[in-house]
Amino acid sequence: GLFGASTLTASIVSLSSSYAICEAFGWENGINKHFREAPVFYGLYTFLIILAATVVLFPNLPLIFIMLVSQQVNGILLPFILIFMIILVNNRRIMGPHVNSRLYNIIAWFTVGSLIALTFILVVTSFLP
């Protein structure tokens, strides 16, 4: 159960991070490529798995705290990512006829506004007793 979930998560997070980094810099990526075709991708993937395993193996490390902080960082970054996604999905040159309708934009911006408010509350309540 828990071991299987953690093993799957470790490989998926490292793999998706490697994909994102390689795509951002225009490097070859993909598990369908051989190591010689995408050495940076496989190097990043291996490095991230080893880094995650090393962090977990440190004795007396507050792993629950680390998990909570990583989720808080994800929550803080989410509204910024969503703003860029909404801008992209409203770009007619990129999306063509599939741009957001007015209703979807209202829902999307309401969601982003709610997430920003909730993130602000999270940050304030984390620092103030």
C-alpha atoms as a printed R data frame, in Angstrom:
    type eleno elety resid chain resno       x      y       z
1   ATOM     1    CA   GLY     A     1   0.000  0.000   0.000
2   ATOM     2    CA   LEU     A     2   2.056  2.889   1.321
3   ATOM     3    CA   PHE     A     3   5.333  1.565  -0.101
4   ATOM     4    CA   GLY     A     4   3.790  1.124  -3.540
5   ATOM     5    CA   ALA     A     5   2.251  4.594  -3.479
6   ATOM     6    CA   SER     A     6   5.497  6.238  -2.387
7   ATOM     7    CA   THR     A     7   7.542  4.359  -4.990
8   ATOM     8    CA   LEU     A     8   5.117  5.311  -7.743
9   ATOM     9    CA   THR     A     9   5.052  8.934  -6.603
10  ATOM    10    CA   ALA     A    10   8.851  9.175  -6.429
11  ATOM    11    CA   SER     A    11   9.197  8.008 -10.002
12  ATOM    12    CA   ILE     A    12   6.318 10.124 -11.362
13  ATOM    13    CA   VAL     A    13   7.411 13.377  -9.691
14  ATOM    14    CA   SER     A    14  11.010 12.920 -10.837
15  ATOM    15    CA   LEU     A    15   9.880 12.009 -14.345
16  ATOM    16    CA   SER     A    16   7.492 14.945 -14.714
17  ATOM    17    CA   SER     A    17  10.103 17.354 -13.338
18  ATOM    18    CA   SER     A    18  12.660 16.053 -15.830
19  ATOM    19    CA   TYR     A    19  10.178 16.464 -18.676
20  ATOM    20    CA   ALA     A    20   9.319 20.022 -17.613
21  ATOM    21    CA   ILE     A    21  12.937 21.138 -17.239
22  ATOM    22    CA   CYS     A    22  14.046 19.601 -20.543
23  ATOM    23    CA   GLU     A    23  11.092 21.042 -22.428
24  ATOM    24    CA   ALA     A    24  11.700 24.486 -20.928
25  ATOM    25    CA   PHE     A    25  15.283 24.499 -22.198
26  ATOM    26    CA   GLY     A    26  14.573 22.730 -25.496
27  ATOM    27    CA   TRP     A    27  16.574 19.610 -24.678
28  ATOM    28    CA   GLU     A    28  15.674 16.171 -26.004
29  ATOM    29    CA   ASN     A    29  13.452 14.300 -23.591
30  ATOM    30    CA   GLY     A    30  11.316 11.229 -23.281
31  ATOM    31    CA   ILE     A    31  11.510  7.717 -21.960
32  ATOM    32    CA   ASN     A    32  11.108  6.501 -25.535
33  ATOM    33    CA   LYS     A    33  14.574  7.911 -26.339
34  ATOM    34    CA   HIS     A    34  17.833  6.128 -25.610
35  ATOM    35    CA   PHE     A    35  20.308  7.566 -23.126
36  ATOM    36    CA   ARG     A    36  22.575  8.776 -25.950
37  ATOM    37    CA   GLU     A    37  19.676 10.699 -27.509
38  ATOM    38    CA   ALA     A    38  18.544 12.399 -24.284
39  ATOM    39    CA   PRO     A    39  21.419 12.352 -21.775
40  ATOM    40    CA   VAL     A    40  20.287 15.478 -19.912
41  ATOM    41    CA   PHE     A    41  16.789 14.056 -19.447
42  ATOM    42    CA   TYR     A    42  18.038 10.754 -18.041
43  ATOM    43    CA   GLY     A    43  20.678 12.508 -15.960
44  ATOM    44    CA   LEU     A    44  18.058 14.784 -14.398
45  ATOM    45    CA   TYR     A    45  15.700 11.874 -13.819
46  ATOM    46    CA   THR     A    46  18.415  9.862 -12.070
47  ATOM    47    CA   PHE     A    47  19.615 12.864 -10.062
48  ATOM    48    CA   LEU     A    48  16.105 13.691  -8.818
49  ATOM    49    CA   ILE     A    49  15.426 10.110  -7.714
50  ATOM    50    CA   ILE     A    50  18.764  9.945  -5.886
51  ATOM    51    CA   LEU     A    51  18.129 13.359  -4.297
52  ATOM    52    CA   ALA     A    52  14.700 12.273  -3.034
53  ATOM    53    CA   ALA     A    53  16.088  8.994  -1.680
54  ATOM    54    CA   THR     A    54  18.963 10.807   0.032
55  ATOM    55    CA   VAL     A    55  16.653 13.287   1.746
56  ATOM    56    CA   VAL     A    56  14.453 10.487   3.063
57  ATOM    57    CA   LEU     A    57  17.439  8.546   4.407
58  ATOM    58    CA   PHE     A    58  18.751 11.363   6.630
59  ATOM    59    CA   PRO     A    59  18.177 10.305  10.246
60  ATOM    60    CA   ASN     A    60  15.912 12.395  12.482
61  ATOM    61    CA   LEU     A    61  14.684 14.498   9.573
62  ATOM    62    CA   PRO     A    62  11.105 15.760  10.132
63  ATOM    63    CA   LEU     A    63   9.622 14.100   7.035
64  ATOM    64    CA   ILE     A    64   6.017 15.031   7.831
65  ATOM    65    CA   PHE     A    65   7.051 18.679   8.184
66  ATOM    66    CA   ILE     A    66   8.929 18.502   4.861
67  ATOM    67    CA   MET     A    67   5.857 17.025   3.158
68  ATOM    68    CA   LEU     A    68   3.624 19.750   4.587
69  ATOM    69    CA   VAL     A    69   6.011 22.535   3.568
70  ATOM    70    CA   SER     A    70   6.296 21.149   0.041
71  ATOM    71    CA   GLN     A    71   2.505 21.097  -0.250
72  ATOM    72    CA   GLN     A    72   2.314 24.668   1.049
73  ATOM    73    CA   VAL     A    73   4.857 25.778  -1.558
74  ATOM    74    CA   ASN     A    74   2.782 24.013  -4.232
75  ATOM    75    CA   GLY     A    75  -0.313 25.829  -3.000
76  ATOM    76    CA   ILE     A    76   1.454 29.187  -3.038
77  ATOM    77    CA   LEU     A    77   2.747 28.669  -6.600
78  ATOM    78    CA   LEU     A    78  -0.553 27.356  -7.985
79  ATOM    79    CA   PRO     A    79  -2.328 30.729  -8.500
80  ATOM    80    CA   PHE     A    80   0.618 32.115 -10.471
81  ATOM    81    CA   ILE     A    81   0.686 29.070 -12.735
82  ATOM    82    CA   LEU     A    82  -3.076 29.294 -13.244
83  ATOM    83    CA   ILE     A    83  -2.815 32.954 -14.268
84  ATOM    84    CA   PHE     A    84  -0.378 32.046 -17.047
85  ATOM    85    CA   MET     A    85  -2.571 29.125 -18.089
86  ATOM    86    CA   ILE     A    86  -5.631 31.388 -18.363
87  ATOM    87    CA   ILE     A    87  -3.652 33.904 -20.414
88  ATOM    88    CA   LEU     A    88  -2.507 31.105 -22.734
89  ATOM    89    CA   VAL     A    89  -5.963 29.581 -23.117
90  ATOM    90    CA   ASN     A    90  -7.343 33.005 -24.102
91  ATOM    91    CA   ASN     A    91  -4.702 33.556 -26.798
92  ATOM    92    CA   ARG     A    92  -6.538 33.100 -30.094
93  ATOM    93    CA   ARG     A    93  -3.260 32.661 -32.012
94  ATOM    94    CA   ILE     A    94  -2.348 29.629 -29.885
95  ATOM    95    CA   MET     A    95  -5.777 28.123 -29.187
96  ATOM    96    CA   GLY     A    96  -7.605 29.032 -32.382
97  ATOM    97    CA   PRO     A    97 -11.329 28.364 -32.034
98  ATOM    98    CA   HIS     A    98 -10.821 26.686 -28.646
99  ATOM    99    CA   VAL     A    99 -10.323 29.857 -26.592
100 ATOM   100    CA   ASN     A   100 -12.271 30.202 -23.362
101 ATOM   101    CA   SER     A   101 -15.812 31.498 -23.497
102 ATOM   102    CA   ARG     A   102 -16.918 34.374 -21.275
103 ATOM   103    CA   LEU     A   103 -18.488 31.932 -18.782
104 ATOM   104    CA   TYR     A   104 -15.313 29.845 -18.545
105 ATOM   105    CA   ASN     A   105 -13.246 32.996 -18.043
106 ATOM   106    CA   ILE     A   106 -15.527 34.129 -15.217
107 ATOM   107    CA   ILE     A   107 -15.229 30.723 -13.553
108 ATOM   108    CA   ALA     A   108 -11.452 30.601 -14.118
109 ATOM   109    CA   TRP     A   109 -10.759 34.089 -12.761
110 ATOM   110    CA   PHE     A   110 -13.083 33.489  -9.790
111 ATOM   111    CA   THR     A   111 -11.152 30.298  -9.038
112 ATOM   112    CA   VAL     A   112  -7.803 32.095  -9.283
113 ATOM   113    CA   GLY     A   113  -9.072 34.923  -7.068
114 ATOM   114    CA   SER     A   114 -10.309 32.408  -4.498
115 ATOM   115    CA   LEU     A   115  -6.984 30.581  -4.536
116 ATOM   116    CA   ILE     A   116  -5.071 33.840  -4.097
117 ATOM   117    CA   ALA     A   117  -7.278 34.760  -1.122
118 ATOM   118    CA   LEU     A   118  -6.849 31.305   0.419
119 ATOM   119    CA   THR     A   119  -3.090 31.426  -0.161
120 ATOM   120    CA   PHE     A   120  -2.920 34.829   1.522
121 ATOM   121    CA   ILE     A   121  -4.868 33.445   4.499
122 ATOM   122    CA   LEU     A   122  -2.511 30.447   4.652
123 ATOM   123    CA   VAL     A   123   0.593 32.634   4.656
124 ATOM   124    CA   VAL     A   124  -0.808 35.058   7.252
125 ATOM   125    CA   THR     A   125  -1.990 32.305   9.604
126 ATOM   126    CA   SER     A   126   1.337 30.480   9.251
127 ATOM   127    CA   PHE     A   127   3.308 33.468  10.502
128 ATOM   128    CA   LEU     A   128   0.845 34.900  13.007
129 ATOM   129    CA   PRO     A   129  -0.314 32.842  15.982
